[in-house]
Amino acid sequence: EHLPLVHGSSAKPAVARESLWYHSSFLIMAEAMGMGVLGIPHATAQIGWVWGLTACVAFGLVSTYSSLLLGRVKNDAFAQAESYADVALAAFGPAAARLTRASVLLTWQSILPFFL
């Protein structure tokens, strides 16, 4: 199925794709590491090499597992969904979709200052 890039655009349409588990895993780990990469040396210095390395490996495994779950939900249960709000709408109704959309936007607004 082809999706238009912009309503009324004459540009080449985008193609709807499925997310594989390792794509989701990479994105989740990249986001987590992007937010905390500057704090890792300080945290490791405070708790030590063994616990610091253990924490990094543990968080990597948790990120991988959560990306597997997200990929399964997206590809198996809600293949037509394009956002978390779409999944919430299909699973729980319009109120959950609005709450999910607001939560995602609030998260983005909260994270934005760290990147500026």
C-alpha positions as CSV (number, residue, x, y, z in Angstrom):
1,E,0.0,0.0,0.0
2,H,1.4,3.4,-0.9
3,L,0.9,6.3,1.4
4,P,1.2,10.0,0.3
5,L,4.1,11.9,1.8
6,V,2.0,15.1,2.1
7,H,-1.7,15.5,1.4
8,G,-2.0,16.7,-2.3
9,S,1.8,16.2,-2.9
10,S,2.9,15.0,-6.3
11,A,6.1,13.5,-4.8
12,K,6.8,9.8,-5.0
13,P,4.6,8.1,-2.4
14,A,6.1,6.3,0.6
15,V,5.6,2.5,1.0
16,A,4.1,1.2,4.3
17,R,6.7,-1.1,5.9
18,E,6.9,-3.6,8.8
19,S,9.4,-3.2,11.6
20,L,11.8,-6.1,12.3
21,W,12.8,-6.8,15.9
22,Y,16.4,-5.7,15.4
23,H,15.3,-2.3,13.9
24,S,13.1,-1.6,16.9
25,S,15.9,-2.8,19.2
26,F,18.4,-0.5,17.6
27,L,16.1,2.5,17.8
28,I,15.2,2.0,21.5
29,M,18.8,1.5,22.5
30,A,19.9,4.5,20.4
31,E,17.3,6.7,22.1
32,A,18.2,5.4,25.6
33,M,21.9,5.8,25.0
34,G,21.5,9.2,23.3
35,M,19.8,10.5,26.4
36,G,22.2,9.1,28.9
37,V,25.5,8.7,27.1
38,L,27.1,11.7,28.8
39,G,26.0,10.4,32.2
40,I,27.4,6.9,31.8
41,P,31.1,7.7,32.7
42,H,30.0,9.6,35.8
43,A,27.6,6.8,36.9
44,T,30.2,4.1,36.3
45,A,32.8,6.1,38.3
46,Q,30.3,6.3,41.2
47,I,29.3,2.7,41.3
48,G,32.4,1.0,39.9
49,W,33.3,-0.8,36.7
50,V,31.7,-4.1,37.6
51,W,28.3,-2.7,38.5
52,G,28.5,-0.1,35.7
53,L,29.2,-2.7,33.0
54,T,26.5,-5.0,34.5
55,A,24.0,-2.2,34.4
56,C,24.8,-1.4,30.7
57,V,24.4,-5.0,29.7
58,A,21.2,-5.4,31.7
59,F,19.6,-2.3,30.2
60,G,20.7,-3.4,26.7
61,L,18.9,-6.8,27.3
62,V,15.8,-5.1,28.6
63,S,15.8,-2.7,25.6
64,T,16.1,-5.7,23.2
65,Y,13.3,-7.6,25.0
66,S,11.0,-4.5,24.9
67,S,11.7,-4.0,21.2
68,L,10.8,-7.6,20.5
69,L,7.5,-7.0,22.2
70,L,6.9,-3.8,20.3
71,G,7.7,-5.5,17.0
72,R,5.3,-8.3,17.8
73,V,2.5,-6.0,18.7
74,K,3.0,-3.8,15.6
75,N,3.6,-6.6,13.1
76,D,1.2,-9.3,14.4
77,A,-1.7,-7.5,16.1
78,F,-1.8,-4.0,14.7
79,A,-0.1,-4.0,11.2
80,Q,-2.1,-1.0,10.1
81,A,-1.1,1.2,13.0
82,E,1.3,4.0,12.4
83,S,1.7,5.3,15.9
84,Y,1.2,4.3,19.6
85,A,-2.1,6.3,19.5
86,D,-3.3,4.1,16.6
87,V,-2.6,1.0,18.7
88,A,-4.3,2.5,21.7
89,L,-7.4,3.4,19.6
90,A,-7.7,-0.1,18.2
91,A,-7.1,-1.7,21.6
92,F,-8.9,0.5,24.1
93,G,-10.9,3.2,22.2
94,P,-10.7,7.0,21.6
95,A,-10.0,8.1,25.2
96,A,-6.9,5.9,25.4
97,A,-5.7,7.2,22.0
98,R,-6.0,10.8,23.2
99,L,-4.2,9.9,26.4
100,T,-1.4,8.1,24.5
101,R,-1.0,10.9,22.0
102,A,-0.7,13.4,24.8
103,S,1.8,11.2,26.7
104,V,4.0,10.9,23.7
105,L,3.9,14.6,23.0
106,L,4.7,15.4,26.6
107,T,7.6,13.0,26.6
108,W,9.0,14.6,23.4
109,Q,8.6,18.1,24.9
110,S,10.3,17.0,28.1
111,I,13.3,15.4,26.2
112,L,13.7,18.3,23.7
113,P,15.7,20.6,26.1
114,F,18.4,17.9,26.5
115,F,19.1,18.0,22.8
116,L,19.2,21.8,22.5
